[in-house]
Amino acid sequence: MKDLAAGLPGSALGGAQFKKAYGERRPNDPMIKVAVSRAETGALALREVAAELIGRKSSFVFLLFPPRFDPGDLEAPIGESFRHTTVFGCTTAGQITPAGYETDALVAIAFPSEHFRFSSKLFKPLAPVSIEQTAVEAERMAAQFRPNTGWNRLAITVADGLSKQEDVFVAALHAGLREVPVFGGSAADGQSFKSTFVLHGGRFHTNAALLLLLETDLEFRGFGFDHFETTERKLVVTGAIPEERLVVEINGTPAAKEYARLLGLTVEELSPIVFAENPVLVRNGNVYHVRGIQQIHESGGLTLLSAIDEGLLLKLGRGKEIVATLYAGLDVRGEQGQKPDFILGFDCFLRKLEIVHKGLDREVSEAMRSHNVIGFNTYGEQHLGVHVNQTFVGVAFFRPRSVSPF
């Protein structure tokens, strides 16, 4: 993928550099402050984004790390660059910056203290998830976080994307937090699938999940959408190892072989882009959710990115026009019909893989820019208690009429 920000002046995008790259600030620039660095080293990138945030009264800063950085080399520089600021973050499979889709940028999102309060908790070890304990701890956390009159609450969670625990974890959070909506994404590692990390307390953690309970005086709306519809091709999971998210058999045949047959392909022709364009869908009530395929297992099975079990009936998915569905999905409005001030986005890496493969990344980046989307590419998305794949999950925040953008 071509870096859409290549050739922009400087490595951190802010101040005069932002103006040179994007023109003068507009009245609808978001209230959050976003700093971006494409420096070669993590230490330099952290210093650059921290410098861009000097003078901001931030409740907290969320850092999105590209997979090219070694988290073990970043903890000391984080402490040096953000001595007086609370920081959270995670590793990613790509970033959504003011320039749109990127792959190698360090992104810092500063949430203004004027409009955001938070309480945080690290759940570690994540695997195996105790549903009851997770729900109780989330409920206790919410009870201890004293509310501000007239402010709204939501929860953001980021979990180890290789833990295979997000389905159970987010369902437990949903039960414990009750009326507080839960959104988020799974930390990622590019397309390596080796290790993913969440940042809490100045340290990087695997086999862990971060929960941020946010309170804001801004109106917000959560949403999620994908671009698939069901076909008539059915797949019955006749063999599975649920704890590994591994489908061993489909329709009584080795899973990869049967999946390939239904697509008119051989097993050797299966690839990440084939998986991205041809996911399987599972019905939940009247809604179909995407179950993304991660890779072929050495046993001939298929490793999925969401929960799976024997006896489950799946259908092959067929893609709709991805750019059109993106524009339609991002057209979220507030109570007064206003457009969002900004959208915090969690976008599956398989969506990005398909978009880049089809040469649509510039169009998609323009859609992200025009809707003020900031976020990252994930190994899975969390939407109102459900863990899904190949879905865009967003939280749209709306500016109060009386608030100045600066």
C-alpha positions in Angstrom: 0.0 0.0 0.0 1.3 3.4 -0.8 1.6 5.7 2.2 -1.0 8.4 1.6 1.0 10.8 3.7 4.2 10.3 1.8 5.9 13.5 0.9 4.2 15.6 3.6 6.6 18.0 5.3 8.1 16.8 8.5 7.2 13.6 10.4 4.8 14.9 12.9 1.7 16.4 11.5 0.6 19.4 13.4 0.8 23.2 13.7 2.3 24.8 10.6 2.9 21.4 9.1 -0.7 20.6 9.3 -1.7 23.8 7.7 0.8 23.3 4.9 -0.5 19.7 4.3 -4.2 20.3 4.7 -4.7 24.1 4.6 -5.9 26.4 7.3 -7.9 25.0 10.2 -11.5 24.8 9.4 -14.4 25.5 11.8 -15.3 21.8 11.8 -11.9 20.5 12.8 -12.5 18.1 15.7 -12.1 19.0 19.3 -9.7 16.2 20.0 -6.1 16.8 19.1 -4.4 14.3 16.8 -0.6 14.1 16.5 1.0 11.8 13.9 4.7 10.9 13.5 6.3 8.7 10.8 9.8 8.9 12.4 12.0 5.9 12.0 12.4 5.1 15.7 9.8 4.8 18.3 11.6 7.1 20.7 11.7 9.9 18.2 8.1 9.3 17.1 7.0 9.6 20.8 8.9 12.8 21.3 7.4 14.3 18.2 3.8 13.5 19.0 4.3 14.6 22.6 5.7 17.9 21.4 2.6 18.4 19.3 0.4 18.0 22.3 2.2 20.5 24.6 -0.2 23.0 26.0 -3.3 20.8 25.6 -5.3 20.0 28.8 -5.8 16.3 28.1 -7.8 13.9 30.2 -5.7 11.2 28.6 -3.9 10.3 25.5 -4.4 7.2 23.4 -1.5 5.9 21.4 -1.8 3.7 18.3 1.4 1.9 17.5 2.5 0.5 14.1 3.8 -3.1 14.1 7.3 -2.0 13.0 8.0 -0.8 16.6 9.1 -3.3 19.3 7.0 -2.5 22.4 9.9 -3.6 24.6 11.8 -0.5 23.3 9.0 1.9 23.9 8.2 1.8 27.6 11.1 4.1 28.8 10.5 6.7 26.0 6.8 6.7 26.8 7.6 7.6 30.4 10.0 10.3 29.3 7.7 11.9 26.7 4.5 11.7 28.7 5.6 12.3 32.3 2.6 14.3 33.3 -0.1 12.7 31.1 -2.0 9.5 31.5 -1.5 7.3 28.4 -3.2 4.2 27.1 -2.8 2.5 23.7 -2.3 -0.7 21.7 -0.5 -2.2 18.7 -2.4 -2.2 15.4 -2.6 -3.5 11.9 -2.8 0.0 10.5 -3.9 3.4 11.5 -6.6 5.9 10.5 -5.1 9.3 10.6 -6.1 12.8 9.3 -4.6 11.6 6.0 -6.8 8.4 6.0 -5.4 4.9 5.9 -1.8 4.5 6.9 0.4 1.5 7.9 3.5 2.9 9.7 2.4 5.9 11.6 2.4 6.5 15.4 -0.8 8.2 16.3 -1.6 10.1 19.5 -5.2 11.1 20.2 -5.6 13.6 23.1 -9.0 13.7 24.6 -9.7 17.1 26.2 -10.2 17.2 29.9 -13.0 19.8 29.4 -15.1 17.2 27.8 -13.9 13.7 29.0 -13.4 12.0 32.3 -12.2 8.4 32.6 -11.7 5.4 34.8 -9.5 2.5 33.7 -8.8 -1.1 34.5 -6.5 -3.7 33.1 -7.8 -7.3 33.0 -4.9 -9.6 33.2 -4.6 -12.5 32.7 -7.3 -12.4 30.1 -7.4 -16.1 29.3 -9.3 -17.9 30.5 -12.0 -15.3 31.0 -14.1 -15.6 34.2 -17.5 -14.3 33.1 -18.8 -13.8 36.6 -15.7 -12.1 37.9 -15.3 -9.9 34.8 -18.9 -8.8 35.1 -18.6 -8.1 38.8 -15.4 -6.1 38.4 -16.9 -4.0 35.6 -20.0 -3.3 37.7 -17.9 -2.3 40.7 -15.7 -0.1 38.5 -18.8 1.7 37.2 -20.3 2.1 40.7 -17.0 3.7 42.0 -16.8 6.1 39.1 -19.0 8.9 40.4 -21.2 10.4 37.7 -21.4 14.0 36.6 -24.9 15.3 36.3 -25.9 15.5 32.6 -22.8 13.7 31.3 -23.1 10.5 29.2 -21.2 7.3 29.7 -19.7 4.7 27.4 -17.0 2.1 27.6 -14.1 1.5 25.2 -12.2 -1.8 25.4 -9.1 -3.0 23.6 -8.1 -6.6 24.1 -5.2 -8.8 23.0 -6.2 -9.8 19.5 -4.6 -13.2 19.7 -6.1 -14.2 23.1 -9.2 -15.8 21.5 -11.1 -14.4 24.5 -12.8 -11.3 23.1 -16.2 -12.9 22.5 -16.6 -14.0 26.1 -14.9 -10.9 27.6 -17.0 -8.3 25.8 -20.2 -10.2 26.6 -19.2 -10.2 30.3 -18.5 -6.5 30.2 -21.8 -5.9 28.6 -23.5 -7.8 31.4 -21.6 -6.0 34.2 -21.9 -2.5 32.8 -25.6 -2.9 31.9 -26.9 0.3 30.3 -23.4 1.5 29.5 -22.7 0.7 25.8 -19.4 -1.0 25.0 -17.3 -0.5 21.9 -13.8 -1.3 20.9 -11.3 -3.3 18.9 -8.8 -6.1 19.2 -5.1 -5.1 19.3 -3.2 -6.3 16.3 0.2 -7.1 14.9 0.0 -6.1 11.2 -0.4 -9.4 9.4 2.1 -11.3 11.4 -0.2 -12.8 14.1 2.7 -13.2 16.5 1.9 -11.0 19.5 -0.4 -8.1 20.3 -0.1 -5.6 23.1 -2.2 -3.1 25.1 -0.7 -0.2 27.0 -1.7 0.5 30.6 0.2 2.0 33.4 3.2 2.7 31.2 3.7 -1.0 30.4 2.8 -3.1 27.5 0.8 -6.2 28.3 -0.2 -9.4 26.4 -3.0 -11.8 27.4 -4.7 -8.7 28.7 -7.5 -6.3 28.0 -7.9 -2.6 28.7 -11.3 -1.2 29.8 -11.8 2.6 29.7 -15.0 3.8 31.2 -15.6 7.3 29.7 -17.8 10.1 30.8 -18.4 13.0 28.4 -20.7 16.0 28.1 -20.8 15.4 24.4 -23.6 13.6 22.7 -22.4 10.4 21.1 -23.8 7.6 19.0 -22.3 4.2 18.5 -22.7 2.2 15.2 -21.4 -0.7 13.2 -21.7 -2.0 9.7 -20.2 -4.4 7.2 -20.5 -4.8 3.4 -21.6 -8.4 3.1 -24.9 -10.2 2.3 -25.6 -13.9 2.6 -25.5 -16.4 -0.3 -27.3 -19.7 -0.4 -24.1 -21.7 0.1 -24.3 -23.3 3.5 -21.6 -24.6 5.8 -22.3 -26.8 8.8 -19.5 -27.0 11.3 -19.2 -30.8 11.9 -15.9 -30.6 13.7 -14.4 -27.8 15.8 -12.1 -27.0 18.7 -14.0 -24.0 20.1 -11.3 -22.8 22.5 -8.9 -22.4 19.6 -11.5 -20.9 17.2 -10.5 -23.8 14.9 -13.0 -25.3 12.5 -11.8 -28.8 11.7 -14.6 -30.1 9.5 -17.3 -28.4 7.3 -20.1 -30.6 6.0 -18.1 -33.7 7.1 -15.0 -32.7 5.0 -11.7 -31.1 6.1 -12.6 -27.5 6.6 -10.1 -25.8 4.2 -10.9 -28.3 1.4 -14.7 -27.9 1.7 -14.4 -24.1 1.9 -12.3 -24.0 -1.2 -14.7 -26.3 -3.0 -17.6 -24.1 -2.3 -15.6 -21.2 -3.9 -14.6 -23.3 -6.9 -10.9 -23.1 -5.8 -8.2 -25.5 -4.6 -6.8 -25.3 -1.1 -3.5 -24.0 -2.6 -5.4 -21.0 -4.1 -6.7 -19.9 -0.7 -5.1 -16.7 0.6 -5.7 -13.8 3.0 -7.4 -11.8 0.2 -9.7 -14.8 -0.6 -10.6 -15.0 3.1 -11.3 -11.2 3.1 -13.6 -11.3 0.1 -15.4 -14.5 1.1 -16.1 -14.6 4.9 -18.6 -16.8 6.6 -21.7 -15.3 8.3 -23.5 -16.6 11.4 -27.1 -15.6 12.3 -27.8 -14.0 15.6 -31.5 -13.3 15.9 -32.4 -11.4 12.7 -28.9 -10.2 12.1 -25.9 -11.9 10.4 -22.5 -11.3 11.8 -19.2 -11.8 10.0 -16.8 -14.5 11.2 -13.5 -13.7 9.6 -11.1 -16.4 8.6 -7.6 -15.8 9.8 -5.6 -18.6 8.1 -5.4 -22.2 7.2 -4.4 -24.4 10.1 -1.6 -27.0 9.7 -4.2 -29.7 10.3 -6.2 -28.6 7.2 -8.7 -26.7 9.3 -9.6 -23.0 9.3 -8.7 -20.7 12.2 -11.3 -18.0 12.7 -11.1 -14.6 14.3 -14.3 -15.1 16.4 -16.1 -17.8 18.4 -17.1 -21.0 16.6 -18.7 -24.3 17.8 -19.7 -27.6 16.4 -23.2 -27.7 14.9 -23.1 -24.1 13.9 -24.8 -23.3 10.6 -22.8 -20.7 8.5 -23.4 -19.1 5.2 -20.8 -17.8 2.7 -20.9 -14.1 2.4 -20.9 -12.0 -0.8 -19.5 -8.5 -0.8 -21.5 -5.4 -1.7 -19.8 -2.2 -3.0 -17.5 -1.3 -0.2 -17.0 2.4 -0.8 -20.8 3.1 -1.1 -21.5 1.2 2.1 -18.8 3.1 3.9 -20.2 6.5 3.0 -23.7 5.3 3.9 -22.5 3.8 7.2 -20.5 6.9 8.2 -23.5 9.2 7.6 -24.4 9.4 11.3 -26.3 12.3 12.7 -26.9 13.8 16.1 -30.2 14.6 17.7 -30.4 18.0 15.9 -29.3 16.4 12.6 -25.8 17.6 12.9 -22.7 15.8 11.6 -20.2 14.3 14.1 -17.4 16.4 15.4 -15.2 13.3 15.1 -15.6 9.5 14.9 -13.5 7.1 16.8 -13.2 4.2 14.5 -12.3 0.5 14.8 -11.9 -1.0 11.4 -11.1 -4.7 10.7 -7.7 -5.3 9.0 -9.5 -7.7 6.5 -11.6 -4.8 5.3 -8.4 -2.8 4.7 -6.8 -5.8 3.0 -9.7 -6.0 0.5 -9.8 -2.3 0.0 -6.1 -2.1 -0.8 -6.3 -5.2 -3.1 -9.0 -3.5 -5.1 -7.2 -0.2 -5.3 -9.8 1.6 -3.4 -7.6 2.9 -0.6 -7.5 6.5 -1.8 -11.3 6.6 -2.1 -11.7 5.1 1.4 -9.2 7.5 2.9 -11.1 10.4 1.5 -14.3 9.1 3.1 -12.4 8.8 6.4 -11.0 12.3 6.1 -14.3 13.9 5.2 -16.0 12.3 8.2 -13.2 13.1 10.7 -12.5 9.4 11.5 -9.5 8.6 13.7 -8.7 5.1 14.8 -7.0 1.8 13.8 -7.2 -1.5 12.0 -8.1 -4.3 14.3 -8.1 -8.1 14.6 -11.8 -7.9 15.6 -14.4 -5.4 16.7 -16.6 -5.1 19.8 -20.1 -3.6 19.3 -22.6 -3.6 22.1 -21.6 -6.9 23.7 -20.8 -8.7 20.5 -17.4 -9.5 19.0 -17.5 -9.3 15.2 -15.1 -9.3 12.3 -14.8 -7.4 9.0 -16.9 -4.7 10.4 -16.4 -1.0 11.0 -17.4 0.0 14.5 -17.5 3.6 15.3 -18.4 6.1 18.1 -19.5 9.4 16.7 -19.1 12.4 19.0 -21.1 15.7 18.4 -19.9 19.2 19.3 -22.1 21.2 21.6 -23.4 24.3 19.8 -21.7 26.6 22.3 -18.3 25.1 22.1 -15.5 26.7 20.1 -13.3 24.4 18.1 -10.1 26.0 19.6 
